[in-house]
């Protein structure tokens, strides 16, 4: 069994989806009796790395944005 994303055209393993959402595009998936795609593991690692990169960048921007506001207020 796998979860198919029609936008990315990938069959994901169940543990790779987030409550039925595609890890790459965030769209919905449909249960399928097909096996997972050959590149599902690689794509999942790439999607996780990109999400971690976005989160780190957002924390960086938040920290330095607040620091700049405090600096201007002083």
VENPE-V197210 format. One record per backbone hydrogen bond with DSSP energy under -1.0 kcal/mol. CO is the residue of the C=O (numbers start at 1). NH is the residue of the N-H. If there is no record, write none. Layout:
((CO	NH) (CO	NH))
This chain:
((2	32) (3	12) (4	30) (5	9) (5	10) (10	5) (11	37) (12	3) (13	16) (20	29) (21	18) (22	26) (27	22) (30	4) (32	2) (37	40) (39	43) (40	44) (41	45) (42	46) (43	47) (44	48) (45	49) (46	50) (47	51) (48	52) (49	53) (50	54) (51	55) (52	56) (53	57) (54	58) (55	59) (56	60) (57	61) (58	62) (59	63) (60	64) (61	65) (62	66) (63	67) (64	68) (65	69) (66	70) (67	71) (68	72) (69	73) (70	74))
